Amino acid sequence: MNLGNHDDVRDRILKAAGPIFAAKGFDGATVREICTAAEANPSAVNYHFRDKERLYIETVKYAHPFSSAPREMPSWPAEMSSTDKLVAFINILIQQMFGAEHATWKAALIMREISHPTSACREMVEEFFRKRFDALDEILVGIMPVEMPEHRRHQVAFSIIGQCVHFRAASPVIGMIVGDEETQAYYQPADIANHIIGFTLAALGVRPSVCEQVAKEDTPTVA
């Protein structure tokens, strides 16, 4: 077995564990097969991760698209409107989602964890989700009426995040449905961000309806 550099061994174990956990789940995977795939000594798991459960948690976090993104959302300028903050938030979220490596096993592992949550899911919530959700909720407070119930505002926040997640997770399927030509022309990250922004601001009553937006876009400019 190759012991190698400490950081290199840890990274190899994470990369080897990912596809195995994604295919077999926590219970089905074994430390021995992970270490065999990583060309590492089984004792390295105890050294770097303490135990199999901690290895699983760290692998799930490693698989998340926000794992390499800044933990904190940016500080908005004091004079920035809530609408502009929402536009910036959606653009940042899309950039982070589409900027991350999207290996098949990563998506599969995250979906497995969300479908059957373990302690890894709770750590993902605290480390990646909650701060972004709280930042979005604070932005919506500045846009939605003061009498809006908190649970309705939260539903709107989840709808916004859900659009971003859908376009990222379903990107291979979208290409199969609409074809490569349309995908290349209209489903790049900037296109998707603009669509979600327009759709969301229309739903919030900040912009005209989507139909009115499209009609305006299609109106010829008179010289």
N, C-alpha and C positions, 0 to 999 in steps of 0.2 A: 504494500500500500504506500501511496505517496503522501508524506506528511506535509512537506512544502512550507511556504510562508503562511503565517497564521491567518492573515486577511485573505489570502488566496484560497486557503482551505475552506474558510467560512463561506466565501462567495461560491466556491464550487459545490459545497453541500446545499446551499440555498437553491442554486440553479438545477441541481440534480433532483432535489426534493420536490420542486414545483410540479413537473409533469407527473410524478408518481402520486403525489397527494391529489392532484386534479383527477387522475384516472381512478384511484382506489379509495380516496378519502383517508381520514386520519386512521381509522381502525384497520383498513386493508393494507396500508403501507407499513413497511418495516424499516427500522433504522439500518439494518444490515444491507438491504437492497439499495437504499439511498446512498449509503457510504460506498458500496460497490460501484454504483453509477458515477459517484464523485471521485473515485479513486482515493478515498480517504479512510483512515482507521476509524472504526466505530466509536472509539473513545473520544474522537474529535467532536462528536455531537455533544457529549457531556461537557467537554471543555468549552466549546463555543456557545452552546445553547442551554446547558443544564440538563435538559431531558427532551424526549420526543415531543411533548406537548408544546414546549417553548419553541422548538424547531418549527412545528406546524404554524404557530402564531406568527413567527417572524417570516415564514414563507408566504403566508397570506398577505401580510403587510408589504412584503417585497413585490408581490404580484399586483398590488393596487396601483392604478395609474397615477395617483397622487404621491406615490412613495418618493419620487425625486423632485416634487414640487415644493415650494416654500410652505412651511407649516402655517404661517400667518397670512391673512389677507392684507392687501396694501392699505395704508392709511389714506383716506380720501381728503383732498383739500377742503377747507372749511366752506369755501364758496361754491363747491360742486353741488349741483342739484341732485335730488334723489333719483330722478329719471336717468341722468347721466351716470350716476353710480350703478344703476341697474344695467345699463348698456355695457359699462366697463366690466361689471361682475360676470355677465354672460360671456363676453369675449374672453376673459381670463379663464373661466371654467372650460370653455371649448378648447382653448389653446393648451391647457394642461392635460385634458383628456386625449386630444389628438396628438399631442407632442410626445406622449409616452409610448414606449415599445408595446406593441399589442400582440404579443405571442399568444397563440391559441390556448395554451395551457393556462395562461394568466387569467383570461376571460373565464375559462371553465372552472378554475379554482375559486374565483370570486363568486361566480354564480352558485357553485356548490355551497359555499360558506353562507351566502345570503339565504339560500333555500333551506339550509339546515344549520342555523347559527350555533356557534360555539363561543368560547371565551375570546377567540380571535376576532369575531364580529364586533364584540363590545370594544375591543382595543381599536379596531378600524373606525368605529363611530367616534370615539374620543380623540383619536389622533388625526383623522382625515375629514370626517363629516361634520362634526358638531360646530367647529369654528366657522366653516363655510356656511352652514345653515344659519347660524346666529347672525353672521354678517348680512346674508340675504334677507333675513327676517327684519333686521334693523332698517335696511333700505326700503322694504315694503311698508314699514310703519310710516315713512315719509311720503308715500305715494297713495296708500289706501285711506279711506275715510276713518276718522278717529273712532267712530262707532262700530267699525268692523270687528266682529268677534275674533279673538285670537286664533281659534281653531280654523276659521275660514282663511285667515292670513297664512297660517301654516300650510293649509291645503294648496294655496296658490304657490307658495315656496316650493313644495314638493312637485307641483306640476312643472315649474320652470326647470328644476333639476332633472326631473324625469325626461323632459324633452332632450336635454343635453346627453343624458345617459343613453337614451334610445338611439340617437343618431350615431353615437360612438359604438355601442354594442352591436347594433344591427347594420353597420356599414357594409359588411360583406353581402348580406341579404339584399340590401337596397340596390347594390350593383347588379345582382342577379335579376331583380324585378324590373328596374328601369333601363338597364343596359349601360355599357361602358361610356358611350358618348354623353348621355345625360348626366351620369355620375361625375365625369370629368368636368363638365360644364357648370353644374349647379350644386354639387354636393361636396365641395371643398370646405375646409373648416371655416373660412370667412363667409362663404355662402350660407352655411348652416347657422352660424352665429347671427347673421343678419336676418334670416328667416325667424329664428326663435325670438330675437329682439322685437321684430315687427309684430309677430303673432302675440307675444306677451303684452306689449304696450297697447295693442288694439284691445285685448281682453280687459286690460285695466282702464280703458277709456282715455288713455294718454295720447294715442294716435288714432287715426280713422280706422275703420274696419279693414280686414285683410282684402276684401273685394275692392274697397275704395282705393287702397294702396296700390293694388295691381292695376286698376283702371288708370290711376295717375301715372304709373310707370309706363303704361302702353300708349299714353296720349302723346302724339307727335309734338315736338317743340317747333313753334312757329318762329321763323327767323325774323 
